[in-house]
Each structure stands twice: as C-alpha cells, then as structure tokens.
Amino acid sequence: MHQRTRSVAGLALLLWAGPALGQTRDPEPGAYSFVSGAGHGAALWVNPGTAGFNRAVHFLGHMTWDRPEGGDWSTGQYTAGFHSRVIAFGYRHDEFQAGGQGDAYTAALGVARGRNGFGVSRTWRAVGDAEGSWEIGYVNHGASGISLGLVWSDIGSPAVRDTVRHERLVGAVTYRPPTTSVSVSAQGNYRLDGGRFNGFRIGGSVVILNGLDTFALAEWDGEGDFMALRLGATLGGPRGQLFGGAGLDSGGNARTASAGLTYRSQER
C-alpha cells in the first residue's frame, strides 16, 4: 500500500457507509489514499482508473486493528491483493463493529492512454444477503505535477447488512511540484441519491529521508464537523515497501492502527 498512490496523496478514508455505523465498511487501505493517486493498490481499493498504468507485478497485504470507544484493540480487517499490468484482484475480511464478519472479493480492469487512465471494478460480498457493486474510475496525471481523479462508486446502491451503500461521486486533485518531494491533496465526496455532500478531506506527504515517505490527512463530514486525522509513513525501495499508519477520532483518541506490505517485481 505504498502511497505514491497517494503520491498524489489520496484518500478515500475509512468511511462507514450509511447511518448504521459498523454495518459495513470500506477497504482500509483506501483510508490513506486519494482517488487522484497513482500506483499499485489504487486499482483495487481506491480508483480502478489507475489499473492500466502498472507494468510490474504487485503483491499487496494490509491489516487493520480497531479500538472502539470503551473497548479493547481487536482485528478489524485484513486484505490481500495482486496486480499485474491492466488487471487486479483482491480479497478482504471484515470484522464489523456491530457484530458479525464477512468476506469480499474485488476485480479491477483498466486501460491507460498517455496520461489518462480509465477503469472499472466489481466487488462481490459474502455477508448474508449482501449485494455486489461496481465502480468506474478515471485519473489524469498532468505534466505540471497536477493529478485529477474521479470515481463513481457503489453503482446501483447495493444493500449490505441492511445498510444501503448510496451511489457517490468522489473527486480529488493532487499537486506534486516536479522538483520537490512534497505533495498536497484535496478530495470531496458527493452522494448522488438525494444530492447530498457527504464530506471532504485534505492531506499532504513529504519524503524526509531516502525511502521514507510521511503523510498526514484530515477529514470533515458534510456539515463541516471534523471527523478524523490520519498519520502514517511508508518505508522502502523500488521492490518492497512497508507501511504503518494510525487513525485518530475528533477527540484525538487512536481508533485504528494499520500495517501493510507491498512487493513489486521487476517491470516487464
């Protein structure tokens, strides 16, 4: 989960879908990425529009621990993925805060033309009578260091554990000056059913040492109330990266902790 995916630092932060907190959840790796990002991991969990840019084979693994208010730390989610050229496949297992557990499987397919990428992904869920869903994504990596991303998610408003995951448009922009190791990003989340602004986030990353990429991002809901802060870092080289991150609630309490590993083969 190397976030030069976030290089353009991106974020589809951990958003619990719908009002029923803990009834369903998004892939946690997306909590540390923006849909304007590029690179491995993004096709599966963030933006299928990036799928066509990869020419190497990537193996991805990520694990998350949750600590609900008044509770103890416990495993919340783990994921595994594979990405090669224009296709990507992933598996995740969720432990829901409201009780119960479930599995999900995602496949993504994309094509890149110049600086533009287009893609589609499909998720199947093994959670009771949960319905599957589609996502369509687009990304543009501008020569000036500005990247744009747009994802139409949860097409068809599927129901998962009695919670409707309403269709959303998620758009983001990232600016990484070509001669620096710093990036800044902003992302908005708009619910199509009912026409409601769900929230937004801002963040940035900076390389402070060779191979050490740090980042921070903050998120607000549609009413402008502060929701969460994410902090993390990625360490590694061109073949492998280690990721670590933490999510804090509006009161500054740690609610999630994440760790991930990415292996990248030689480019073909």
N, C-alpha and C positions, 0 to 999 in steps of 0.2 A: 504494500500500500504506500508506495513512495509518492509523495505529493509534490513532485514536479507535475504530477497530475494536478496538483494544486499549484504547480509552477505558476501556475496561473492561479494559484491557490484557490481552491474551490471549496465548495461546501454545500452539501445537501445535508446539513447537520442532522443529528438524530431527531427526527420529528415524529412524535407519536401521532398516528393518523386518527383524526376524528376526536370527539369529546371523550370517548371512553379510554382514558389513559391506561396503557398497558395491554389493551386488547389486541393490538397489532403494532409492529414496529418496522422501521426501515433498516436496511443493511448498515451496520455501524461504520464500516469504512467510509461511507458517504458523508458521515458527520464531520469529516476532516477535509472535505474536498468541495470545490465549486464546479458547477457544470461547464464553466469556461476552461476547465483544466484539460490537460493532455497527458497521455501515457498509460501504462498498464494499471489495471484496477478500475479505471474510469468507465470502460465499456460495460463492465458487469454491474457496478454498484452506483455509478454516478451519471454518465452520459454515453449512451450507445453510439453517439456520433463520433466518438474517438476510436472506435474499433478498427477502422481501416488504416490507422497510422502506424500500427505496430508491425515490425518486420521480424522481431525476435520472438522467442517463446518465453512466456512468463508463467511462473507458478506462484500463487498467492495464498497466504494464510493469515488469518486475523482472529483474535479472541478478545472478548469484552466481559468485564465484570461490573455488576451493578450494586449500588448500595442505596436502597430506598430509604426515605425518611423514617427513622425509628427502627430500621432493620440492619442486618449484617451484610457484608460483601458476599456475593454469590455469582456463579457463572450466568451471564445473561445471553450471550450469543457467540457462536463461532462460525467462521466461514472458510471456504477453500475454493480456489479458482484456477483456471487455466486459460491462457490467451495466446493464440498463435495467428499471426497475420490478420485476417479480417473476421475471425470468429473467436468467441469467448464462451466459456461455460463456468458456472459456479453453483455451489451448494452452501446453504446456511441452515443452522439450527438455532431456534429461538426458545428462550425460557421467558414466558410472559409474566409481568409483574402482577397481573390479575389472576395468575394461576394457569397451569397448563403449559404445553410446549408444542412445537411444530417445526416442520421442515419446509424448505422452499428450494426450488431449482430454477436457475436463470440461464438463458442462452441469448447471446447477442451476435449480430451480424452488421458489419459496416463497410463503407467504401470511402476512400479519400481521393480527392481530386485537387492537386495543388495544395492550397492552404485550407481547403474546405473539407469537412467530414460529415457524412450522413450515416445514420444507423438506426436499427430497431432492435428491441429486446423483448423477450417473453418470459414471464415468471409463472411457474406452477407451484401451488401451495398445498401441502398435506397437513391441513389444520382443520379437522372436522369437514364442514361443507364449504370451506373457503374457495373462492373463485380465483382464477388466474387473471393476469393483467398484462397489458402491453405498454411499452414506452417507445417514443420516437425522439431522436435527438439530432442536434446539429451543432457543429463547432467551427469556428474560423480562427486561425492563428495568423494574425496580421504581421507583416514585416516590420511594423513600427513598434512591436512589443505589446500591442493591444490584442487580446483574445476575447472572443464572444462565444457564449454558449446558450442554447435553448433546449429544454426538454419538455415534452408533453407526456405527463406521467399518469399512471392508473387509468388508462383509457377504458371507458365502459363503466367506471365507478364500481369496481368489484366489492363484494362483501367478504370480510374476513373476521371470523369470531363475532358475528352480529354487529360489526362495525363497518360502515361504508367508507371506503377509501375514495374520496371525491377526486375527480379529474383536476389536475393542476398544471399550470404553466410555470416552469422555473427558469428564470433567465439570469445570466451573470456576465460580468465583464471583469477582466483581469488586466492589469498593466504591469509589465516587467520591462523596464528600460533595457535595451540590448547590451549596454556596457556595465550594468550593475548586477548584483546578486540579491536584489530586493524586489518584492512584488507586493501589490495591493489588489484586493478584490472586493466586489460587492455583488450581492445576489438577492433577488426578490422571488416571492412565492405567491402565486395568484390562483385562487380556487375558481374553476370555471363554472361549476354548478352553483348558481346563486350569485356569481360575480363578487367574490369576497377576497380582499387582500389578506393573505394568511400570515405574512411575516417577511422579515429581511435579515440579512447578516452582512457583516463586513469583516475583513481579515487581511492578514499580510504574512509574508515569510521573508526570512533573511538567512543567507549562508554565512555563519560566523567563523567556521573553520572549514578546511578542505574536507568535504564529505559530510559535514554536519549542517543540516537544514532545519531551522527552527521556525515555528509559526504560532500565531495566536488568532483567534476569531471570536466574535461576539454575535449574539442573535437576539432579536426582538420579535414579539408577536405582532399581529395585525393592528393592535391598538397602541403600539409603541412602547409596551412594557418590556423591560429587559428580562430575558429568559435564561440565557446560559452563556458560559465562557468556555472555550476550548483552548488548551495549550498542548503543544507536542513538539516532537523532533524526529527527524529521520537521519540515520547514520549509515554510511556505506559507500560503495563504489559502483561502477557500471554493471557488475554482475550480481550483486546482492545488497539488499538494504534491510535494516532493522528499524521498526517504527515503535514509538511509545507515546501515549497521549492520555490526557485526563479531561473529564468534563465536570464543570462546576455549575451549581444552580445559582439563582439570583442572589442567594444569601451567602455565596462563597463556599458552600459545602461540596466536597467531592462526591459526585453521584455515579460516575462511570470511570473506569480505567481500561485502557486498550493497549494491546501489543500486537505487532504484525511482522511478517517476514515476506520478502519478495526475492525470488531468484530469477535471473534473466539470462537466457542462453546467448551465445554469440549471434549477432544479427545475420540473417540469411538473405 
